[in-house]
Amino acid sequence: MSAKVLSEIKSYAIIFIGNLLYAIGMMVLIIPAKITGGGISGVCATLFYAIRLPIGLTYFVINIFLIFLAIKVLGAKFGIKTVFGMTVLSILMTIGQQLNLQPIVKDSFLAAVLGGILCGTGLGVVFSQGGSSGGTDIIAMIINKYRNISPGRIIMYCDVIIIGSSWFVLHSIEKVVYSYVSMWVVSYAIDAFLSGANQSAQIFIFSPKYEEIADFITFDTKRGLTLLDGVGWYTKQDVKVIVTIVRKREVSEIFKAIKKIDPDAFISMGSVMGVFGEGFEQIKH
């Protein structure tokens, strides 16, 4: 089995896990507490409270119409992952509803927060693999493709309207407020997950063994670097300075290599966000 196939299988497995987290948040916390939530799942929850339509089935039917938009704008690969994620989530929510789960927490506010964390983290996991669970996720990913606007913020705008309209069914200001709390937590969790996964580090390395360190960064971590000329003001000696930007997850490996090559190397590292170019994010306009 090729590495590409294994990578695709891993991606779909991660998408499944993300949708599982979302389904748990909805069916174990949000729905039992009679909180609407946002997105298409919020629309489905409102319809369930109003006329008892099955949440999973309604979610699937609505997303069938949205899926064509995803395929057209975001490509067939995204469309396939969206179909997979939407189908999995519909099945999981149907199973959850069939189990007739009772609230695991009695406090609605706590259910809104915990449910929002699970749902937001699940969506963040799905987004990180270039997929979607359908609904307003599709709108968010389409806009994010062309504009540097966070998916969480786009989803939040859509959810404001969806949750606000749920008052006509629930007739409860408290439930609407709790739904907005859940919405905010979901938005925050998505952005926190995605920004954490994409966070990068800028590293300055001062070492007489700069050639060995530079070779390791270039050929082992497959990252680019720039070699600067400098002068140590105290010693008045010429020095070479390595400047590189890498993902945070790659920092540990680089530090271990530097310690092995030159334990006395001087290193300065800072967190950076919004790195664009080859090997990182593409500039959107």
N, C-alpha and C positions, 0 to 999 in steps of 0.2 A: 504493500500500500504506500503510495507516494506521500511525501511530506505535505503537499498541497491538499490532498484529500484528508489527511489527518488534521490539518489546520482547520478545514471546513467543518469537520465533525466536532472538533473542539469548540468552534464558534457557535454551532447550533446547540451544543450541550450547555454552553454558558447562557445562551438566550433562553433555553428551557428553565434554567435555574432562576434567571431574572423574572420570568413570568410566574414561576412558582412562588417567589417572594411576593409578587404583586397580588396573586390570587389569595395567598394567606392573609395579606393585609386587608383585602376587601372582604373576603367571606368569613374570616374569623374575628375581625375587629370592626370594620366600617359598617357592613350590612347588618350584623346582629344588633348593633347599637342604633340602627335606623338613621345613620348619617348618610347623606347623599354621596359625597365625594365629587371629584371633578371628572372631566373627560367624557368619553362615550360611555364608560362604565357608570358615571354619574347619571347620565341620561337613562341608561338601562335600569339603574336602581330606582330612579323616580318613576319610571313606567311600572316597575315591579310593585312599588308601594301603591300606585294608583290603580292598576288593573291586573296585577299579579302575573304579568308576562315573565317567563323564565329569563333570568339575567343573561346566562350564557348564550342561549339561542338568539336573543335580541341583539346582543353584542356582536355575534357572528354575522347576522343579517345586515346590520348597519355598516359593518366594516367591509362587506363585499363590495359595496358601492364606492367606498373610499380607496379600496385597494388598487383600482385602475388608475387613480390619480398618482399613487406612489410609483407604480410601474412606469408610467409615462414620464414623470418628472425625475425620479431618482434612479431609474434603471431597473432592469429585470432582476439583477442580483438582490437589490434592496427589496424588490417586490416579493421574491421568493422567501426571503427572511421574514418579511412582514406577514405573508400568508402563514408561514410556519408559526410565528409568534402569536398571531391573532387566533389561529386554530387551537394552539395549545392552551392559551389563556381562556378561550371559550369553553373548552373541555374541562379545565381545572375549576372554573367558576361553576359550571354545571354540576360537577361532582360535589363541590363545596355546598351548593344549595340543596342537593339531594340529601346530604348528611344532616340538614336542618340544625346547623350548629347554633349553640346558645352563646351569648356573650361571655368571653373569658374574663372581662373586666366590667364592673358595674358602672364605673364612672365614664360618662360619655366623652368628657374632655380627654381623659387618658386614652380612651379608645381612638379618638381622633388623632392624637399625637403618635401613638405607637403604630396605628394603621398607616399614617402618613409616612413614617420612617420606612416601614417595610415596602410600601408601594413606590416611594421615591427611589429607594435603593434598587428595587427590582427594575424600574424603568432605566435607571442609570446603567445598570449591568447590560440591559438590552441595547441601549444607545451605544455603549462602548464597543459593541460588536457590529455596528452599522445596521442594526435591525430596528424593529418597532413592534409594539403590540397592537398597533392600529389606532384608530380614533384620532384625537387631537395630537398624538405623537407624530402622525404623518404631516400635519400642518406645520408642527414645530421643526421637523427635520427638513422640510422643503424650504422654509424661510431661512433656517440655519445654513443651508447649502449656499445661499447667495448673500447672506448678511451675517455679520458677527454679532448676532443676538442670541443669548443663551436659550437653549430649548426650554429650560425651566420657566423662564420669564414669558415665553410665548404661550406655553400651556397654561400659565397662571391667568393670562388675559382671557383665554377661552373659558376657563373654569369659572371665572367671576360671573359670566353670563349664565352658564349652565346651573351653577349652584343657586344663584339668585332666583332663577325661575322655579326651583324646587319648592319655594315657599307656597306656591299655589296648590301643591299636593300635600305637603307636610303640615302647613299652617302652624309652624312652630319657629319662632325667631331663634330659640336656643339651638335647634337642630341645624338651622341655616348657619348660625355662627360657628358651631362645631365643624360643619362642613368646610367653612372658610379656613378654620384652623388647620384642618387636615390638608386642604389645598396648599396652604403656605408651607407646611412641613414637607409635602411632596416636592414642591418647587425647590425648596432649599436643599433637600436630600439629593435631588438629581444634579444640581449644580455642584454640590460638595463632592459627590462621587466623581463626576466627570472632570472637574478641575483638579481633583486629587490624582486621578489617573493620568492626566496630561501635564502635571506639574514638572517643570524642568529645573536644572541647576546650572549655573555658570561657574566654572572652576578656573582659577588662576594657579598655575603650578610653577614654582621656582626650584630648579634642581640642576646640578651639573650633569646629571644623567638624563637630560631631557630627551635625547635621541631614543633611548630604550622606552621611556614613558610614552613618547609620542608614537612610536611604533605599536605599542600595546593598544593605545586608544584607537589608532587608525585601523589596525588589522584584526584586533580581537573584539573590540566593541563596535567596530564599523561606524565610528563617529568621526566627523571632521574636526579639525583644530587649526589654530593659527599660531605661528611662532613669532613672538615679538622680541626685538632687541631692546635691552635695558642696561642701565648702569647703576650698580649699588653705590649710593651716595657716600656711605661710610667707608667702604673699602675702595671705592673708585675703580671697581672691576666690572668688566662687561658681563652681563648675565643674559640668559635666554628665558623667556617667559612663555609658557604654554597656556593658551586660552581656548577653552572648549565649552560647548553647551550640550548637555546630555539629559536624558530622562532621570528623574529622581531614583527610579528603580535600578539604574545602572551605576549609581554613585558608589555603592558598596563594593562592587567588583573592581572599579577603578582604584578606590582607596586601598584595597587589599594588594593590588598589583604595585602601586606606588610604594607601599610599605615594604614590599619584597625587594623592589629595585633600589630604592633610596629611602631608608627609614628617616633620614634627616631632611627630607624635602619640605619646603615651606608651601603650604596650600591655603588658598582663600576660596570659600564657596558661598554663593548667595542664591536664594530662590528667585526664579524668574517665571513670569507668566506671559502667555501670548507670544510664543516663539514660532515664527513663520519661515518657511523655506524647506529645502530638501531634507527629508528625514523627520520633519515635524509637521505643523499644520500648513495648509495652503491658504494663501491670501484670498479672502472673499470680498467681493465688491457689489 
